[in-house]
Amino acid sequence: MYRSKKRERTTEICFNEYDKKVSIITYNTDLKKRLFRYSDLYPAYCKLLYDDGNGCVEYEILKDRLSLRLLPPCSDNRRETARGLMKKINSGGEPM
């Protein structure tokens, strides 16, 4: 059995402007779990098309159910504040 290298394990999100469905092909474990749960709860919106048995799955989901979120980079000040808060929480202290 061939085991793919981490570099070969990709996630592809494919759609066009005409169709109402998006194809998601992934090896990503977290994304696979999320898609599995979503397809279990909402089978009319999302379904498993293919599972190769080697870790790759393909799901089809309605385009209006998919969201892409872009986050701006954190400022140094915000990063330092968050780091200090997490150190306090991890050392057993109370958060602010």
C-alpha positions as a Markdown table, in Angstrom:
| # | Residue | x | y | z |
|---|---|---|---|---|
| 1 | Met | 0.0 | 0.0 | 0.0 |
| 2 | Tyr | 1.3 | 3.4 | -1.0 |
| 3 | Arg | 1.3 | 6.1 | 1.8 |
| 4 | Ser | 1.3 | 9.6 | 0.4 |
| 5 | Lys | 3.8 | 12.2 | 1.7 |
| 6 | Lys | 2.5 | 15.1 | 3.6 |
| 7 | Arg | 3.3 | 17.4 | 0.7 |
| 8 | Glu | 1.1 | 15.3 | -1.6 |
| 9 | Arg | -1.9 | 15.5 | 0.8 |
| 10 | Thr | -3.8 | 18.6 | -0.5 |
| 11 | Thr | -7.1 | 20.2 | 0.0 |
| 12 | Glu | -8.9 | 21.4 | -3.1 |
| 13 | Ile | -12.1 | 23.5 | -3.2 |
| 14 | Cys | -13.5 | 23.6 | -6.7 |
| 15 | Phe | -16.4 | 25.5 | -8.0 |
| 16 | Asn | -17.4 | 27.6 | -11.0 |
| 17 | Glu | -19.8 | 30.6 | -11.3 |
| 18 | Tyr | -22.5 | 28.6 | -12.9 |
| 19 | Asp | -23.1 | 25.5 | -10.7 |
| 20 | Lys | -24.7 | 25.8 | -7.3 |
| 21 | Lys | -22.4 | 23.1 | -5.8 |
| 22 | Val | -18.8 | 23.1 | -4.5 |
| 23 | Ser | -16.5 | 20.0 | -4.6 |
| 24 | Ile | -14.2 | 19.7 | -1.6 |
| 25 | Ile | -11.4 | 17.1 | -1.9 |
| 26 | Thr | -9.2 | 16.8 | 1.2 |
| 27 | Tyr | -6.9 | 14.7 | 3.3 |
| 28 | Asn | -7.2 | 17.1 | 6.2 |
| 29 | Thr | -8.5 | 15.2 | 9.2 |
| 30 | Asp | -10.2 | 18.1 | 11.0 |
| 31 | Leu | -12.0 | 19.2 | 7.8 |
| 32 | Lys | -13.0 | 15.6 | 7.0 |
| 33 | Lys | -14.6 | 15.3 | 10.5 |
| 34 | Arg | -16.4 | 18.7 | 10.1 |
| 35 | Leu | -17.7 | 17.7 | 6.7 |
| 36 | Phe | -18.8 | 14.3 | 8.0 |
| 37 | Arg | -20.7 | 15.8 | 10.9 |
| 38 | Tyr | -22.3 | 18.5 | 8.6 |
| 39 | Ser | -23.3 | 15.9 | 6.0 |
| 40 | Asp | -24.8 | 13.8 | 8.8 |
| 41 | Leu | -26.9 | 16.7 | 10.1 |
| 42 | Tyr | -27.8 | 18.2 | 6.7 |
| 43 | Pro | -27.8 | 15.5 | 4.0 |
| 44 | Ala | -29.8 | 17.8 | 1.7 |
| 45 | Tyr | -26.9 | 20.3 | 1.6 |
| 46 | Cys | -23.8 | 18.1 | 1.8 |
| 47 | Lys | -22.9 | 14.6 | 0.8 |
| 48 | Leu | -19.9 | 12.3 | 0.6 |
| 49 | Leu | -19.1 | 11.5 | -3.0 |
| 50 | Tyr | -15.9 | 9.5 | -2.7 |
| 51 | Asp | -13.6 | 7.9 | -0.1 |
| 52 | Asp | -10.5 | 6.3 | -1.5 |
| 53 | Gly | -9.7 | 4.4 | 1.7 |
| 54 | Asn | -6.3 | 6.0 | 1.9 |
| 55 | Gly | -7.3 | 9.2 | 3.7 |
| 56 | Cys | -8.7 | 11.2 | 0.8 |
| 57 | Val | -12.4 | 12.1 | 0.6 |
| 58 | Glu | -14.6 | 14.2 | -1.7 |
| 59 | Tyr | -17.7 | 16.0 | -0.5 |
| 60 | Glu | -20.2 | 18.0 | -2.5 |
| 61 | Ile | -21.8 | 21.0 | -0.7 |
| 62 | Leu | -24.1 | 23.7 | -1.8 |
| 63 | Lys | -22.1 | 26.9 | -2.6 |
| 64 | Asp | -24.2 | 29.1 | -0.4 |
| 65 | Arg | -23.4 | 26.9 | 2.6 |
| 66 | Leu | -19.6 | 27.4 | 2.2 |
| 67 | Ser | -17.9 | 30.5 | 3.8 |
| 68 | Leu | -14.3 | 31.7 | 3.4 |
| 69 | Arg | -13.0 | 33.9 | 6.2 |
| 70 | Leu | -9.9 | 36.0 | 5.8 |
| 71 | Leu | -8.3 | 37.4 | 9.0 |
| 72 | Pro | -6.1 | 40.4 | 9.2 |
| 73 | Pro | -2.7 | 39.9 | 10.8 |
| 74 | Cys | -2.5 | 40.6 | 14.6 |
| 75 | Ser | -0.7 | 43.6 | 15.8 |
| 76 | Asp | 2.4 | 43.1 | 18.0 |
| 77 | Asn | 0.6 | 44.7 | 20.9 |
| 78 | Arg | -2.4 | 42.3 | 20.5 |
| 79 | Arg | -0.1 | 39.3 | 20.2 |
| 80 | Glu | 1.8 | 40.2 | 23.4 |
| 81 | Thr | -1.5 | 40.8 | 25.3 |
| 82 | Ala | -2.8 | 37.4 | 24.2 |
| 83 | Arg | 0.5 | 35.7 | 25.0 |
| 84 | Gly | 0.5 | 37.2 | 28.5 |
| 85 | Leu | -3.1 | 36.1 | 29.1 |
| 86 | Met | -2.4 | 32.5 | 28.0 |
| 87 | Lys | 0.7 | 32.3 | 30.2 |
| 88 | Lys | -1.5 | 33.4 | 33.1 |
| 89 | Ile | -4.2 | 30.9 | 32.3 |
| 90 | Asn | -1.7 | 28.1 | 31.8 |
| 91 | Ser | 0.0 | 28.8 | 35.1 |
| 92 | Gly | -3.2 | 28.3 | 37.0 |
| 93 | Gly | -4.1 | 32.0 | 37.3 |
| 94 | Glu | -7.5 | 33.5 | 36.6 |
| 95 | Pro | -8.1 | 35.3 | 33.3 |
| 96 | Met | -8.9 | 39.0 | 33.4 |
